[in-house]
Amino acid sequence: MATPIKGSFTLPDLNGFEYKFMYNPPEFTVASKAEFGAICVPGASHPVYQYGSGGEEAINFDLFLDGERGMLNITSGRFVKGLDIRDEVRFLEGLRLPMRYELGSFAKTRPPIVIFNFGTLFKNKVCCVRSVSRKATQFTHDGACVKATVTMQMAVMTAESETFLDVLNTGEFQSVMQRMGSSSGGWV
């Protein structure tokens, strides 16, 4: 039986430290948009739309943390002290904070870059963490959080522009078109 693939974050700013998810997210939401400007034309009954640019690609998902799995993926028994997931939650929340603060040096005043991997769906996606929220779901008798859901919102940091024709001319899309009976043999 094949070993299930675990999602992960790799942090180049921390010498390639890899954080593997305790549990894979049950679902992902990926959203992107195109920016259009509405131009009012005198006397027209409608605006004219002008394409501006593509918007960011956002990836949203939930991570489930369970104190019985250990802190930062290190197995740590079932003792109450070992169940506290506060360090793991703090680590994930910290991904949205600057690495360091230096007045006047914006290049060094940024959160860590996150390389996101999850099977074939996301391979080496360079991202920044836009938002982190948490919901504590189980506690010990003295109030230590032992289970939580952390919602991650990330933006893909795209290095090159992509066009619709780029998408149409990928091998994956061409094989789908062939299975559907299209004989376009490529696009303009």
C-alpha positions in Angstrom: 0.0 0.0 0.0 1.3 3.4 -1.0 2.2 5.9 1.8 -0.2 8.9 1.7 1.3 12.2 0.6 1.5 14.9 3.2 1.1 18.5 2.4 3.9 20.7 3.5 5.5 24.2 3.7 9.2 24.7 3.0 10.7 27.9 4.3 13.8 28.9 2.3 14.4 31.8 4.7 15.0 29.1 7.5 17.5 27.0 5.6 14.8 24.9 3.9 13.0 23.9 7.1 10.0 21.7 6.1 6.8 21.7 8.1 4.6 18.7 7.2 0.9 18.9 8.0 -0.5 16.6 10.7 -3.5 15.9 8.6 -4.1 16.8 5.0 -6.8 19.5 4.5 -10.1 18.0 3.4 -10.5 20.6 0.7 -8.8 23.7 -0.9 -10.4 26.8 -2.3 -8.4 28.4 -5.1 -9.6 31.8 -6.4 -8.3 34.2 -8.9 -9.8 37.2 -10.8 -9.3 39.6 -13.6 -9.4 43.3 -13.0 -11.5 45.4 -15.3 -12.1 49.1 -15.2 -15.6 50.5 -16.1 -15.3 53.6 -18.3 -18.3 55.8 -18.5 -19.0 57.0 -22.0 -21.2 60.1 -22.3 -24.6 59.3 -23.8 -24.2 55.5 -23.6 -26.6 53.4 -21.6 -23.8 51.2 -20.3 -20.1 51.5 -19.4 -17.3 50.2 -21.5 -15.0 47.7 -19.8 -11.2 47.9 -20.1 -9.0 45.0 -19.0 -6.5 46.1 -16.4 -4.6 43.1 -15.2 -4.9 39.7 -13.6 -5.6 39.5 -9.9 -3.8 37.4 -7.3 -4.3 33.7 -7.1 -5.4 32.9 -3.5 -5.3 29.4 -1.9 -7.4 28.9 1.2 -7.6 25.8 3.4 -8.0 24.5 7.0 -5.3 22.6 8.9 -6.4 20.4 11.8 -4.0 20.2 14.8 -4.2 17.4 17.3 -2.1 17.5 20.5 -2.0 13.7 20.5 0.2 13.8 17.4 2.9 15.8 19.1 4.3 19.3 18.9 5.8 20.4 15.5 5.5 16.8 14.3 7.6 15.3 17.0 5.9 12.4 18.8 5.5 13.3 22.4 3.5 10.8 24.4 0.0 11.3 25.7 0.8 13.3 28.9 -1.1 16.5 29.4 2.0 18.7 29.0 2.7 17.1 25.6 -0.8 17.7 24.3 -0.6 21.5 24.3 -0.5 22.7 20.7 0.2 26.3 21.5 3.7 26.2 19.9 2.3 24.7 16.6 -0.5 27.3 16.4 2.0 30.1 17.1 4.4 28.8 14.4 1.6 28.9 11.8 0.4 32.3 12.9 4.0 33.6 12.7 4.2 32.9 9.0 2.4 36.2 8.4 4.9 38.2 10.5 8.1 39.9 9.3 11.3 37.9 9.6 12.9 40.9 11.3 12.3 44.6 11.6 14.9 47.0 10.3 13.8 50.6 10.0 14.3 51.8 6.4 15.0 48.3 4.9 11.8 47.1 3.4 13.5 44.2 1.6 14.4 42.6 5.0 11.0 43.6 6.6 8.8 40.9 5.1 7.3 37.6 6.3 8.9 34.4 5.2 8.4 33.0 1.7 6.5 29.7 1.9 6.9 27.0 -0.8 3.7 25.0 -0.7 3.4 21.4 -1.8 0.5 19.1 -1.9 0.6 16.1 -4.3 0.1 17.0 -7.9 -2.3 19.8 -7.2 0.3 22.2 -5.8 3.9 21.6 -6.7 6.5 24.2 -5.4 4.0 27.0 -5.3 5.8 30.1 -4.0 3.4 31.8 -1.7 3.1 34.4 1.0 0.7 33.9 4.0 -2.0 36.6 3.8 -4.1 35.6 6.8 -4.2 33.0 9.6 -7.1 32.4 11.9 -7.6 29.7 14.6 -10.5 28.0 16.3 -9.7 26.1 19.5 -11.9 23.0 19.7 -10.7 20.9 22.7 -9.0 21.7 26.0 -7.5 19.9 29.0 -9.0 20.4 32.5 -6.6 23.3 33.1 -7.4 25.1 29.8 -4.6 24.1 27.5 -5.7 23.9 23.9 -5.2 20.3 22.6 -7.1 20.5 19.3 -7.6 23.3 16.9 -8.5 24.3 13.3 -6.2 26.8 11.7 -7.5 28.5 8.5 -4.7 29.6 6.2 -5.1 32.1 3.4 -2.1 32.3 1.0 -1.4 34.3 -2.2 0.7 32.7 -5.0 3.7 34.9 -5.8 3.7 34.5 -9.6 7.0 35.3 -11.3 5.8 35.3 -14.9 2.6 36.3 -16.7 0.4 33.6 -18.1 -2.1 33.9 -21.0 -5.2 31.9 -21.8 -3.4 30.6 -24.9 -0.7 29.3 -22.6 -3.4 27.3 -20.8 -4.9 26.0 -24.1 -1.5 24.9 -25.4 -0.5 22.8 -22.4 -0.2 19.1 -23.0 -2.9 18.3 -20.4 -5.5 20.5 -22.2 -4.6 19.2 -25.6 -5.1 15.6 -24.5 -8.5 16.5 -23.1 -9.4 18.1 -26.4 -8.3 15.0 -28.3 -10.5 12.8 -26.0 -13.4 15.1 -26.7 -12.9 14.7 -30.4 -11.5 18.1 -31.2 -8.9 18.3 -33.9 -7.7 21.8 -33.4 -4.1 20.9 -33.3 -3.1 24.0 -31.4 -4.4 27.5 -30.9 -3.5 30.8 -32.4 
